[in-house]
């Protein structure tokens, strides 16, 4: 008999009146059952968070930092267990799941460090005669309780990017994990329960999506941090125009290979990184390589290498250490990817490899001659599919990158430092990676996009700034 996983209500275990199943997308087996909080329990969690907010904001930095250090340590100790859980609920290959746990370990460690070093700033005000004898202290204070809404594709690390910064600044957080992948977040709750954080400082509530609008509108939750689709994200923002909403949304990331990236070693590296990062996580990452934009002088050689390296990606059971690409999160996701590729082919695109589906798994796929009116050309595929595009100049390449409703990250393969700075200046994205795929993310750096890729930034220090506001203290009558 499968045990029903309890959730975490204001720091304690709780169980509701109903539950739901979590199944493995590779073989359909039951991974676990998860209790659903009742309306009364959701209200209890919100009330507890609101009540705890003033005292939590006033906790000494060492208390919050110690809790964050503890979480980091315990995640590291339980890496293999949690990685296996991520693979079971998400379908992510085990080697990528281990990497995700490692990243979450770092996120909580950085949050502990930032909690200790966040000192604010001081400034003397006697730079003008009216400020004689006056001195200012500027500090940051929490805006209030954070409602963190997490996606399925990184069920631990993107949860960490909401929970760790909130704890670091002393803001209570109510975390809503994705319905498909709640188990990793519930394990994080186990670890948080081992700390000395106040009871109302955190809850992990697997709330059904249909109950979220009321929670989003609750005035006691002034900050919303959402990661997911642009459609849902902007619906949230439009429904609460007076709240502080941060959105990490989609992308259709481009890898640009310019004419100077032309040696055999250069093209091998570019093809290896493109093949890996168009397929890692099954392509279910906002910065997976979706578009390859290559100068005509290197296009043919690059295409040959990319296709070969995509074909070399090992598919199969994600619990196998040798597997590179597992299933998508569920069969419906794979069917959608299949329909998008079929649409592109019907409009004239050529499939160079892949293009087949088996259950929830979609084969690593490369498409050429993609017509502009295909949905694959403009939307985020969120699957293991990349398209190849030939251009005749850097101008044309950069214009192609910017010809998108999204702007999350771009990768530019070039040796020219002037071109690197030009890319940084001209590309309409939140991040430019030189000499590598757009899929590189260091969890301490600012991460986020422009246009339909969202607003606000993740990265521990930057999320902490998003969750707080500046307050100035002016001291008067001082002999400076």
C-alpha positions as MATLAB code, in Angstrom:
seq = 'XXXXXXXXXXXXXXXXXXXXXXXXXXXXXXXXXXXXXXXXXXXXXXXXXXXXXXXXXXXXXXXXXXXXXXXXXXXXXXXXXXXXXXXXXXXXXXXXXXXXXXXXXXXXXXXXXXXXXXXXXXXXXXXXXXXXXXXXXXXXXXXXXXXXXXXXXXXXXXXXXXXXXXXXXXXXXXXXXXXXXXXXXXXXXXXXXXXXXXXXXXXXXXXXXXXXXXXXXXXXXXXXXXXXXXXXXXXXXXXXXXXXXXXXXXXXXXXXXXXXXXXXXXXXXXXXXXXXXXXXXXXXXXXXXXXXXXXXXXXXXXXXXXXXXXXXXXXXXXXXXXXXXXXXXXXXXXXXXXXXXXXXXXXXXXXXXXXXXXXXXXXXXXXXXXXXXXXXXXXXXXXXXXXXXXXXXXXXXXXXXXXXXXXXXXXXXXXXXXXXXXXXXXXXXXXXXXXXXXXXXXXXXXXXXXXXXXXXXXXXXXXXXXXXXXXXXXXXXXXX';
ca = [
       0.000    0.000    0.000;
       1.387    3.410   -0.992;
       1.797    5.901    1.839;
       0.178    9.299    1.381;
       2.709   12.110    1.736;
       1.644   14.810    4.158;
       2.247   18.464    3.412;
       3.721   21.180    5.609;
       1.383   23.715    7.216;
       3.122   26.508    9.124;
       6.098   24.251    9.804;
       4.234   21.115   10.871;
       2.993   18.030    9.048;
      -0.642   18.000    8.008;
      -3.018   15.906    5.945;
      -6.169   16.908    4.106;
      -9.405   15.162    3.149;
      -8.284   14.162   -0.358;
      -5.107   13.221   -2.180;
      -3.724   12.779   -5.697;
      -1.303   10.454   -7.436;
       2.202   11.157   -8.697;
       3.264    8.735  -11.426;
       6.578    8.095  -13.160;
       6.414    9.366  -16.729;
       8.773    6.655  -18.012;
       6.792    3.574  -17.008;
       3.624    4.941  -15.405;
       4.248    3.367  -12.020;
       2.838    5.012   -8.931;
       5.533    7.045   -7.179;
       3.385    8.341   -4.340;
       0.157    9.896   -3.200;
       0.064   13.464   -1.894;
      -2.441   14.957    0.522;
      -4.331   18.061   -0.627;
      -4.864   20.896    1.861;
      -8.433   21.910    2.584;
      -9.642   25.484    2.217;
      -9.470   25.853    5.997;
      -5.880   24.641    6.051;
      -4.875   27.047    3.282;
      -6.423   29.859    5.308;
      -4.564   28.682    8.410;
      -1.237   28.740    6.547;
      -1.821   32.239    5.171;
      -2.917   33.566    8.555;
       0.110   32.007   10.248;
       2.488   33.502    7.688;
       0.953   36.960    8.014;
       1.092   36.757   11.813;
       4.725   35.610   11.764;
       5.923   38.300    9.338;
       6.894   41.057   11.823;
       8.796   38.752   14.163;
      10.466   36.842   11.328;
      11.671   40.095    9.746;
      13.271   40.984   13.093;
      15.129   37.687   13.585;
      18.902   38.016   13.889;
      20.840   37.272   10.731;
      22.626   34.363   12.402;
      19.325   32.566   13.011;
      18.294   32.714    9.362;
      21.808   31.930    8.153;
      22.095   28.908   10.435;
      18.819   27.526    9.114;
      19.965   27.992    5.529;
      23.314   26.373    6.280;
      21.497   23.417    7.780;
      19.314   22.968    4.705;
      22.361   23.119    2.440;
      24.176   20.510    4.527;
      21.217   18.130    4.712;
      20.509   18.354    0.987;
      24.114   17.392    0.345;
      23.856   14.452    2.745;
      20.664   13.222    1.054;
      21.771   13.860   -2.541;
      21.261   10.368   -3.948;
      17.899    9.876   -2.243;
      16.539   13.195   -3.455;
      17.995   12.782   -6.946;
      16.195    9.435   -7.266;
      12.997   11.130   -6.146;
      13.400   13.885   -8.754;
      13.896   11.269  -11.459;
      10.845    9.348  -10.285;
       8.450   12.290  -10.234;
       9.901   14.267  -13.148;
      11.444   11.734  -15.546;
      14.757   13.609  -15.517;
      17.834   11.427  -16.120;
      19.529   10.604  -12.840;
      22.784   12.326  -13.772;
      20.925   15.604  -14.324;
      18.887   15.053  -11.145;
      22.098   14.733   -9.125;
      23.274   17.981  -10.673;
      20.027   19.658   -9.677;
      20.462   18.642   -6.049;
      24.016   19.979   -6.143;
      22.766   23.296   -7.428;
      20.164   23.517   -4.654;
      22.906   22.834   -2.110;
      24.748   25.866   -3.472;
      21.629   28.057   -3.545;
      21.010   27.566    0.163;
      24.707   28.054    0.953;
      24.793   31.352   -0.970;
      21.590   32.446    0.764;
      23.232   31.830    4.131;
      26.221   33.892    3.067;
      24.030   36.727    1.779;
      21.950   36.708    4.972;
      25.137   37.366    6.922;
      26.571   40.053    4.660;
      23.463   42.124    3.864;
      24.348   45.320    5.739;
      22.648   48.125    3.834;
      24.542   51.360    3.245;
      25.230   54.683    4.885;
      25.547   58.144    3.428;
      26.380   61.574    4.806;
      23.796   64.194    3.926;
      25.814   67.346    4.628;
      26.861   67.546    0.980;
      24.312   70.387    0.797;
      23.884   73.074    3.461;
      20.401   71.836    4.363;
      21.836   68.487    5.361;
      24.363   69.771    7.865;
      24.532   67.444   10.841;
      22.491   64.744    9.096;
      23.475   61.177    8.295;
      21.451   58.432    6.601;
      21.332   54.677    7.098;
      19.642   52.718    4.290;
      18.475   49.187    5.006;
      16.220   46.712    3.229;
      13.098   45.215    4.817;
      10.765   42.451    3.603;
       7.771   43.522    1.558;
       5.756   40.821    3.275;
       4.769   37.199    2.822;
       5.929   35.596   -0.429;
       3.723   33.269   -2.433;
       6.161   31.080   -4.378;
       4.707   29.149   -7.317;
       7.170   26.604   -8.684;
       7.267   24.636  -11.984;
       7.777   20.939  -12.667;
      11.016   21.062  -14.658;
      13.361   21.756  -11.716;
      11.223   20.559   -8.788;
      13.962   21.165   -6.212;
      16.265   23.882   -7.523;
      13.585   26.315   -8.662;
      11.852   25.759   -5.335;
      15.189   26.612   -3.690;
      15.351   29.856   -5.677;
      12.120   30.958   -4.014;
      12.506   29.568   -0.515;
      16.166   30.405    0.178;
      16.023   34.151   -0.654;
      12.780   34.544    1.293;
      14.274   32.979    4.420;
      17.467   34.994    3.957;
      15.574   38.301    4.163;
      13.131   37.153    6.851;
      10.044   36.973    4.650;
       7.593   34.139    5.365;
       6.918   32.017    2.285;
       4.051   29.829    1.200;
       5.351   27.474   -1.445;
       3.064   25.912   -4.034;
       4.901   23.120   -5.903;
       3.802   21.926   -9.336;
       1.074   19.248   -9.159;
       3.170   16.855  -11.256;
       6.255   17.123   -9.036;
       5.461   17.953   -5.390;
       7.594   15.288   -3.702;
      10.962   17.063   -3.815;
       9.437   20.153   -2.233;
       7.886   18.043    0.516;
      11.297   16.543    1.310;
      12.658   20.075    1.524;
       9.891   20.675    4.061;
      11.237   17.773    6.127;
      14.620   19.456    6.228;
      13.206   22.902    7.015;
      11.313   21.330    9.929;
      14.681   20.384   11.450;
      15.614   24.074   11.807;
      14.699   26.654   14.441;
      12.726   28.858   12.053;
       9.460   30.166   13.548;
       6.372   28.086   12.820;
       4.679   30.496   10.423;
       7.818   31.239    8.436;
       7.125   28.602    5.799;
       4.520   26.232    4.436;
       4.630   23.772    1.526;
       1.108   23.422    0.173;
       0.309   21.227   -2.868;
      -2.701   23.356   -3.743;
      -4.615   22.327   -6.893;
      -4.247   24.798   -9.751;
      -7.968   25.569   -9.769;
      -7.732   26.909   -6.207;
      -4.830   29.217   -6.936;
      -6.699   32.348   -8.158;
      -8.096   33.017   -4.677;
      -4.681   32.494   -3.104;
      -3.041   34.785   -5.667;
      -5.543   37.557   -4.870;
      -5.179   37.260   -1.076;
      -4.017   40.674    0.153;
      -1.964   39.101    2.932;
       0.431   37.794    0.266;
       1.889   40.988   -1.228;
       4.743   39.311   -3.136;
       4.284   36.628   -5.790;
       7.205   34.777   -7.348;
       6.075   32.647  -10.284;
       8.031   30.412  -12.643;
       6.131   28.830  -15.511;
       4.383   29.631  -18.769;
       3.989   33.176  -20.041;
       0.225   32.682  -20.397;
      -0.287   31.818  -16.738;
       2.319   34.299  -15.541;
       0.712   37.291  -17.183;
      -2.730   36.154  -16.051;
      -1.398   36.313  -12.504;
       0.158   39.733  -13.016;
      -2.983   41.140  -14.627;
      -5.164   39.837  -11.789;
      -3.156   41.587   -9.040;
      -1.833   44.870  -10.488;
      -0.985   46.310   -7.066;
       1.142   43.382   -5.916;
       4.851   42.911   -6.467;
       5.014   40.084   -9.006;
       8.178   38.521  -10.373;
       7.824   36.285  -13.413;
      10.338   33.798  -14.783;
       8.669   32.694  -17.983;
       9.542   30.999  -21.244;
      12.089   31.371  -23.986;
      13.179   30.007  -27.346;
      16.882   30.352  -26.764;
      19.243   30.794  -29.682;
      22.804   29.558  -30.121;
      24.639   31.739  -32.643;
      27.714   30.329  -34.402;
      29.647   33.061  -36.209;
      32.140   32.876  -39.052;
      35.246   33.108  -36.852;
      34.199   29.988  -34.909;
      35.416   27.800  -37.755;
      38.150   25.372  -36.721;
      37.432   21.678  -36.367;
      37.806   21.954  -32.597;
      35.541   25.012  -32.482;
      32.753   23.311  -34.399;
      33.089   20.118  -32.390;
      32.689   22.098  -29.168;
      29.720   24.079  -30.475;
      27.989   20.961  -31.785;
      28.603   19.077  -28.540;
      27.163   21.841  -26.396;
      24.238   22.455  -28.737;
      23.338   18.766  -28.858;
      23.625   18.371  -25.098;
      21.667   21.468  -24.172;
      18.880   21.091  -26.690;
      18.120   17.753  -25.058;
      19.068   17.980  -21.385;
      16.043   17.747  -19.101;
      14.254   16.472  -22.239;
      14.445   20.024  -23.564;
      12.236   21.091  -20.641;
      14.277   24.108  -19.655;
      13.538   27.725  -20.481;
      17.112   28.102  -21.761;
      17.358   24.865  -23.714;
      18.792   25.441  -27.184;
      15.806   25.748  -29.504;
      17.305   27.736  -32.383;
      20.758   27.392  -33.955;
      21.683   30.414  -36.066;
      24.873   29.744  -38.010;
      26.891   31.802  -40.464;
      26.762   30.360  -43.988;
      30.533   29.778  -43.972;
      30.262   27.245  -41.135;
      26.654   26.104  -41.532;
      27.111   22.873  -43.502;
      29.980   21.564  -41.377;
      28.144   22.478  -38.188;
      24.908   20.811  -39.273;
      26.686   17.538  -39.944;
      28.285   17.582  -36.512;
      25.115   18.658  -34.684;
      23.042   15.889  -36.246;
      25.670   13.278  -35.390;
      25.959   14.427  -31.795;
      22.186   14.609  -31.331;
      21.937   11.052  -32.646;
      24.554   10.031  -30.088;
      22.396   11.211  -27.178;
      21.454    8.129  -25.163;
      17.725    7.779  -24.549;
      15.828    5.404  -22.294;
      15.199    4.714  -18.617;
      16.143    7.893  -16.734;
      17.310    5.897  -13.725;
      20.186    4.537  -15.852;
      23.415    6.489  -15.319;
      24.212    6.266  -19.044;
      20.971    7.927  -20.214;
      21.151   11.518  -21.466;
      17.516   12.061  -22.456;
      14.528   10.639  -20.618;
      10.801   11.118  -21.128;
       8.931   14.390  -20.925;
       6.920   15.070  -17.799;
       3.885   13.249  -19.216;
       2.470   11.849  -22.426;
       0.401   14.953  -23.168;
       3.576   17.029  -23.226;
       5.144   14.607  -25.711;
       2.029   14.642  -27.870;
       2.128   18.445  -28.004;
       5.775   18.420  -29.118;
       4.888   15.806  -31.735;
       2.065   17.983  -33.074;
       4.356   21.014  -33.350;
       6.963   19.090  -35.337;
       4.256   17.581  -37.540;
       2.917   21.071  -38.187;
       6.385   22.272  -39.195;
       6.874   19.337  -41.560;
       3.473   19.914  -43.134;
       4.572   23.498  -43.846;
       7.855   22.459  -45.488;
      10.404   21.786  -42.708;
      12.784   18.837  -42.975;
      13.463   16.497  -40.054;
      17.163   15.574  -40.131;
      16.936   13.199  -37.195;
      14.315   12.196  -34.648;
      10.716   13.254  -35.081;
       9.179   10.212  -33.395;
       7.295    9.667  -30.158;
       6.882    6.658  -27.893;
       4.544    7.301  -24.986;
       5.887   10.233  -22.965;
       9.260   10.090  -24.748;
      10.042   12.198  -27.809;
      13.208   11.415  -29.749;
      15.959   14.086  -29.870;
      15.071   15.983  -33.031;
      16.772   18.355  -35.469;
      14.731   20.353  -37.981;
      15.964   22.411  -40.942;
      14.198   24.781  -43.350;
      11.713   25.772  -40.669;
       9.041   28.088  -42.138;
       8.333   31.304  -40.273;
       4.634   30.495  -39.909;
       5.224   27.235  -38.036;
       4.428   27.378  -34.311;
       7.842   25.785  -33.703;
       9.454   28.934  -35.138;
       7.950   31.338  -32.623;
       6.768   29.539  -29.476;
       8.672   27.672  -26.780;
       8.700   23.976  -27.644;
       9.780   22.785  -24.167;
      10.933   19.520  -25.668;
      14.037   17.947  -27.267;
      13.751   19.765  -30.598;
      16.100   22.263  -32.243;
      15.902   24.086  -35.548;
      18.811   25.145  -37.801;
      18.988   28.505  -39.569;
      21.557   29.819  -42.055;
      22.541   33.521  -42.067;
      25.058   35.558  -44.052;
      26.395   38.000  -41.458;
      26.592   38.918  -37.798;
      23.998   41.616  -38.438;
      21.575   39.020  -39.765;
      22.349   36.613  -36.937;
      21.673   39.159  -34.208;
      18.507   40.317  -35.949;
      17.317   36.696  -36.007;
      17.924   36.327  -32.275;
      15.900   39.458  -31.588;
      13.086   38.400  -33.922;
      11.274   36.716  -31.058;
       8.630   37.523  -28.504;
      10.977   36.053  -25.885;
      14.310   37.247  -24.545;
      15.778   35.049  -21.848;
      19.332   34.067  -22.812;
      21.440   33.650  -25.951;
      24.714   31.895  -26.639;
      27.223   33.341  -29.102;
      30.140   31.265  -30.369;
      32.810   33.801  -31.293;
      36.439   34.554  -30.451;
      36.083   38.278  -31.141;
      35.866   40.326  -27.956;
      34.379   43.274  -29.867;
      31.617   41.022  -31.143;
      31.081   39.730  -27.609;
      30.515   43.245  -26.300;
      28.323   44.035  -29.291;
      26.192   40.985  -28.500;
      25.892   42.126  -24.907;
      24.724   45.525  -26.112;
      22.416   44.549  -28.966;
      20.794   41.238  -28.102;
      17.402   41.685  -26.435;
      17.867   39.057  -23.740;
      18.556   38.877  -20.032;
      21.849   37.052  -20.449;
      24.491   36.508  -23.156;
      26.886   33.559  -22.921;
      30.012   33.806  -25.090;
      31.650   30.638  -26.362;
      28.933   28.346  -25.090;
      25.255   27.454  -25.380;
      22.612   29.787  -23.912;
      21.779   27.120  -21.337;
      24.568   28.013  -18.905;
      23.291   29.338  -15.591;
      25.264   29.959  -12.435;
      22.752   30.128   -9.612;
      24.329   33.162   -7.953;
      24.177   35.364  -11.064;
      21.129   37.453  -12.010;
      18.815   35.297  -14.107;
      15.737   36.480  -15.936;
      14.541   37.896  -19.203;
      12.932   40.690  -21.143;
       9.875   40.852  -23.380;
       7.641   37.817  -22.829;
      10.331   36.043  -20.817;
       9.221   37.860  -17.695;
      10.110   40.535  -15.152;
      12.402   40.502  -12.140;
      15.504   38.421  -11.511;
      16.421   35.239   -9.725;
      19.901   34.540   -8.358;
      19.983   34.661   -4.583;
      21.111   38.259   -4.003;
      18.869   39.575   -6.766;
      15.798   37.717   -5.548;
      16.474   39.052   -2.045;
      16.350   42.565   -3.497;
      13.071   41.706   -5.241;
      11.529   40.525   -1.965;
      12.516   43.670   -0.024;
      12.290   47.447   -0.159;
      14.699   50.191    0.878;
      13.950   52.190    4.001;
      16.034   55.193    5.000;
      16.813   56.310    8.557;
      17.930   59.948    8.881;
      19.870   60.926   11.980;
      19.884   64.619   12.852;
      22.076   66.932   14.895;
      25.270   64.964   14.482;
      28.764   66.388   14.593;
      30.075   64.775   11.405;
];
